């Protein structure tokens, strides 16, 4: 499953992804999360680690001036994991 969380604050993003009703617990195994939020980099890195621990993949693709960029973190492993 492809999931694109577009939230603008770290607290909203962590609230949606974590916990018993969150994405990490309820998304199908090996879901790919494309983080197109504008949260701080430290929170994004932490959530990426939590996504991997929950059996998902997560890449950082922040929205900048109305466009989404897919940075180098979109690697071979994200498609063939």
C-alpha positions as CSV (number, residue, x, y, z in Angstrom):
1,X,0.0,0.0,0.0
2,X,1.2,3.5,-0.8
3,X,0.6,6.1,1.9
4,X,1.3,9.8,1.5
5,X,0.9,11.7,4.8
6,X,0.8,15.4,4.0
7,X,0.8,16.9,7.5
8,X,2.2,20.3,8.4
9,X,3.2,19.8,12.1
10,X,5.3,17.1,13.8
11,X,2.6,16.6,16.5
12,X,-0.1,15.9,13.9
13,X,2.2,13.6,11.9
14,X,3.3,11.5,15.0
15,X,-0.3,11.3,16.2
16,X,-1.5,9.9,12.9
17,X,1.3,7.4,12.5
18,X,1.8,6.1,16.1
19,X,-0.4,4.3,18.6
20,X,-3.0,1.6,18.4
21,X,-5.1,3.4,15.8
22,X,-2.1,4.7,13.9
23,X,-0.8,3.9,10.4
24,X,2.2,1.9,11.7
25,X,-0.1,-0.6,13.5
26,X,-2.9,-0.7,10.9
27,X,-1.3,-0.4,7.5
28,X,-0.7,-3.7,5.5
29,X,2.8,-5.1,6.0
30,X,5.5,-3.6,3.8
31,X,3.5,-0.5,3.1
32,X,5.5,2.4,1.5
33,X,5.0,5.7,3.3
34,X,6.1,8.8,1.3
35,X,6.6,11.5,3.9
36,X,5.4,14.6,2.0
37,X,4.9,16.6,5.2
38,X,6.7,19.8,6.3
39,X,7.7,18.5,9.7
40,X,11.2,18.9,11.2
41,X,13.9,16.6,9.9
42,X,14.6,15.1,13.3
43,X,11.0,13.9,13.7
44,X,11.0,12.6,10.1
45,X,14.2,10.6,10.8
46,X,12.7,9.2,14.0
47,X,9.4,8.2,12.3
48,X,11.3,6.6,9.5
49,X,13.1,4.3,12.1
50,X,9.7,3.5,13.7
51,X,8.2,2.7,10.3
52,X,11.0,0.2,9.5
53,X,10.6,-1.3,13.0
54,X,6.9,-1.8,12.3
55,X,7.7,-3.6,9.0
56,X,7.1,-0.7,6.6
57,X,9.2,1.5,4.3
58,X,9.3,5.3,4.5
59,X,11.0,7.9,2.3
60,X,11.3,11.6,2.7
61,X,9.8,13.7,-0.1
62,X,8.8,17.1,1.4
63,X,6.6,19.4,-0.6
64,X,8.4,22.5,-1.6
65,X,6.6,25.4,-3.2
66,X,3.8,23.3,-4.5
67,X,5.9,20.5,-5.8
68,X,7.0,17.1,-4.5
69,X,10.6,16.0,-4.9
70,X,11.7,12.4,-4.5
71,X,15.2,12.6,-3.0
72,X,17.9,10.0,-3.3
73,X,16.4,8.0,-0.4
74,X,14.1,6.4,-2.9
75,X,16.4,3.5,-3.5
76,X,16.5,0.0,-4.9
77,X,15.6,-1.3,-1.4
78,X,12.3,0.6,-1.4
79,X,11.0,-1.2,-4.4
80,X,12.6,-4.7,-3.9
81,X,12.4,-5.0,-0.1
